[in-house]
Amino acid sequence: MNKKYEVIIIGGGPAGLSAGLYLSRARLNSLLIEKGLVGGQIVNAERVENYPGFPEGISGFELAQLMHQQATKFGLETLLAEATGIELKGEEKVVKTTDGNFTARAVIIASGSERSKLGIPGEKEFTGRGVSYCATCDGAFFREQAVAVVGGGNAAITEALDLTKFASRIIVIHRRQQLRAARILQEKAFAEPRIEFLWDTVAEEIEGEEVVKRLRLRNVSSGEKSVLDVAGVFISVGFQPNTAFVKGVLSLDAAGHIITNEKMETEIPGTFAAGDIRQNSIQQAIAAAGDGATAAIYAERFVRG
Ligand SMILES: Cc1cc2nc3c(=O)[nH]c(=O)nc-3n(C[C@H](O)[C@H](O)[C@H](O)COP(=O)(O)OP(=O)(O)OC[C@H]3O[C@@H](n4cnc5c(N)ncnc54)[C@H](O)[C@@H]3O)c2cc1C
């Protein structure tokens, strides 16, 4: 039998946890469903310096734990399972999970995004054996070794800076001539002697034996090919929204994000989306938390009528 809730939240990142805090304080019977580690992507941030209230900064892991603790304190229930499908048509919406089906009057989708893959030869084979998508998780395996970071946005430069604690040389491979990362991150990276940059360059193949040994590169302007000896390749080339379980049920934009209005309402009444998953999100923890609060308040109005 389906277990019934007033609101179900899919995803336990900053958006889902903030929604959970507001809903549990509103005394709505709510369930948060999380498929991995509660906390979402912010768990991978070594230090969060732009979340208000922490003048000295805070580790992403600790911030996530505090968010979960706060929501749980007010009664939020958490289920560790993956949402695999959703039915939004009826009065009671159904969320199908790896741990059974659950129903609710309203659903908040806060399933965020995960790292995009490069899709080059060697990437899949060497994942976990030199290829990584998380410097905070794997940086310590590369003490005093040379590593490459592929990408030029905020996440890539944050990764490169994190790696300076361990690696002897960090080579940032970027397909353009300028970084897209925030100025403050760029300033930090340019001032760091261990970080080097290869501009106008793309990674074409990752090679090794048991573990990664080298990266094959191509300069996009000259076409010149080169080989870089590295022990690790950290890939940070964007994010893929986690919307597989809503395909065909909700309209998505070209990049796969859920379209909402300013109340976080989707096209289906009683169905909301919040955080990185929604179109035009600025993909920051504070914005995700704000979206979660907005979605929760309008979900409460929907449920209570
Ligand atoms: C390395 C790194 C550093 C960052 N540093 C900062 C920073 O300093 N400041 C800042 O503001 N932002 C930072 N960010 C961005 C920030 O982490 C995100 O904007 C924020 O986490 C988005 O929150 P969210 O709740 O929308 O989604 P997410 O954090 O992506 O959380 C979504 C959750 O949903 C779960 N999920 C997905 N699909 C399903 C499913 N089918 N069933 C159940 N659960 C599911 C996922 O496992 C995940 O836990 C950083 C990100 C990274 C990767």
The ligand as an SDF file (V2000), in Angstrom:
LIG
                    3D

 53 58  0  0  0  0  0  0  0  0999 V2000
   32.6060   21.4300   -5.8420 C   0  0  0  0  0  0  0  0  0  0  0  0
   31.4430   22.3720   -5.6700 C   0  0  0  0  0  0  0  0  0  0  0  0
   31.5910   23.5300   -4.9350 C   0  0  0  0  0  0  0  0  0  0  0  0
   30.5130   24.4170   -4.7600 C   0  0  0  0  0  0  0  0  0  0  0  0
   30.7130   25.5350   -4.0060 N   0  0  0  0  0  0  0  0  0  0  0  0
   29.6760   26.3750   -3.7760 C   0  0  0  0  0  0  0  0  0  0  0  0
   29.8490   27.5250   -2.9440 C   0  0  0  0  0  0  0  0  0  0  0  0
   30.9320   27.7780   -2.4200 O   0  0  0  0  0  0  0  0  0  0  0  0
   28.7660   28.3210   -2.7570 N   0  0  0  0  0  0  0  0  0  0  0  0
   27.5460   28.0650   -3.3170 C   0  0  0  0  0  0  0  0  0  0  0  0
   26.6040   28.8200   -3.0610 O   0  0  0  0  0  0  0  0  0  0  0  0
   27.3680   26.9910   -4.1180 N   0  0  0  0  0  0  0  0  0  0  0  0
   28.4000   26.1460   -4.3630 C   0  0  0  0  0  0  0  0  0  0  0  0
   28.2200   25.0650   -5.1820 N   0  0  0  0  0  0  0  0  0  0  0  0
   26.9100   24.8890   -5.8580 C   0  0  0  0  0  0  0  0  0  0  0  0
   25.8650   24.3110   -4.8910 C   0  0  0  0  0  0  0  0  0  0  0  0
   26.3880   23.1520   -4.2940 O   0  0  0  0  0  0  0  0  0  0  0  0
   24.5760   24.0230   -5.6390 C   0  0  0  0  0  0  0  0  0  0  0  0
   24.0900   25.1870   -6.2670 O   0  0  0  0  0  0  0  0  0  0  0  0
   23.5100   23.5020   -4.6760 C   0  0  0  0  0  0  0  0  0  0  0  0
   23.9480   22.3480   -3.9940 O   0  0  0  0  0  0  0  0  0  0  0  0
   22.2070   23.1860   -5.4190 C   0  0  0  0  0  0  0  0  0  0  0  0
   21.2970   22.6900   -4.5050 O   0  0  0  0  0  0  0  0  0  0  0  0
   20.0490   21.8030   -4.9590 P   0  0  0  0  0  0  0  0  0  0  0  0
   19.3980   21.3910   -3.6820 O   0  0  0  0  0  0  0  0  0  0  0  0
   19.2720   22.5170   -5.9610 O   0  0  0  0  0  0  0  0  0  0  0  0
   20.6650   20.5370   -5.7030 O   0  0  0  0  0  0  0  0  0  0  0  0
   21.7860   19.4890   -5.3060 P   0  0  0  0  0  0  0  0  0  0  0  0
   22.7430   20.0460   -4.3150 O   0  0  0  0  0  0  0  0  0  0  0  0
   22.3070   18.9770   -6.5900 O   0  0  0  0  0  0  0  0  0  0  0  0
   20.9680   18.3390   -4.5570 O   0  0  0  0  0  0  0  0  0  0  0  0
   20.0960   17.5060   -5.2500 C   0  0  0  0  0  0  0  0  0  0  0  0
   19.9560   16.1990   -4.4810 C   0  0  0  0  0  0  0  0  0  0  0  0
   18.9540   15.4030   -5.1210 O   0  0  0  0  0  0  0  0  0  0  0  0
   19.3640   14.0450   -5.1030 C   0  0  0  0  0  0  0  0  0  0  0  0
   18.6850   13.3590   -6.1890 N   0  0  0  0  0  0  0  0  0  0  0  0
   18.8590   13.5060   -7.5320 C   0  0  0  0  0  0  0  0  0  0  0  0
   18.0400   12.6880   -8.2230 N   0  0  0  0  0  0  0  0  0  0  0  0
   17.3220   12.0070   -7.2990 C   0  0  0  0  0  0  0  0  0  0  0  0
   16.3310   10.9870   -7.3690 C   0  0  0  0  0  0  0  0  0  0  0  0
   15.9150   10.5350   -8.5500 N   0  0  0  0  0  0  0  0  0  0  0  0
   15.8360   10.5050   -6.2210 N   0  0  0  0  0  0  0  0  0  0  0  0
   16.2520   10.9610   -5.0050 C   0  0  0  0  0  0  0  0  0  0  0  0
   17.2140   11.9050   -4.8700 N   0  0  0  0  0  0  0  0  0  0  0  0
   17.7280   12.4230   -5.9940 C   0  0  0  0  0  0  0  0  0  0  0  0
   20.8770   14.1300   -5.3110 C   0  0  0  0  0  0  0  0  0  0  0  0
   21.5120   12.9490   -4.8220 O   0  0  0  0  0  0  0  0  0  0  0  0
   21.2330   15.3700   -4.4660 C   0  0  0  0  0  0  0  0  0  0  0  0
   21.5670   15.0520   -3.1490 O   0  0  0  0  0  0  0  0  0  0  0  0
   29.2600   24.1470   -5.3630 C   0  0  0  0  0  0  0  0  0  0  0  0
   29.1010   22.9760   -6.1170 C   0  0  0  0  0  0  0  0  0  0  0  0
   30.1720   22.0880   -6.2780 C   0  0  0  0  0  0  0  0  0  0  0  0
   29.9790   20.8410   -7.0890 C   0  0  0  0  0  0  0  0  0  0  0  0
  1  2  1  0
  2  3  1  0
  2 52  2  0
  3  4  2  0
  4  5  1  0
  4 50  1  0
  5  6  2  0
  6  7  1  0
  6 13  1  0
  7  8  2  0
  7  9  1  0
  9 10  1  0
 10 11  2  0
 10 12  1  0
 12 13  2  0
 13 14  1  0
 14 15  1  0
 14 50  1  0
 15 16  1  0
 16 17  1  0
 16 18  1  0
 18 19  1  0
 18 20  1  0
 20 21  1  0
 20 22  1  0
 22 23  1  0
 23 24  1  0
 24 25  2  0
 24 26  1  0
 24 27  1  0
 27 28  1  0
 28 29  2  0
 28 30  1  0
 28 31  1  0
 31 32  1  0
 32 33  1  0
 33 34  1  0
 33 48  1  0
 34 35  1  0
 35 36  1  0
 35 46  1  0
 36 37  1  0
 36 45  1  0
 37 38  2  0
 38 39  1  0
 39 40  1  0
 39 45  2  0
 40 41  1  0
 40 42  2  0
 42 43  1  0
 43 44  2  0
 44 45  1  0
 46 47  1  0
 46 48  1  0
 48 49  1  0
 50 51  2  0
 51 52  1  0
 52 53  1  0
M  END
$$$$
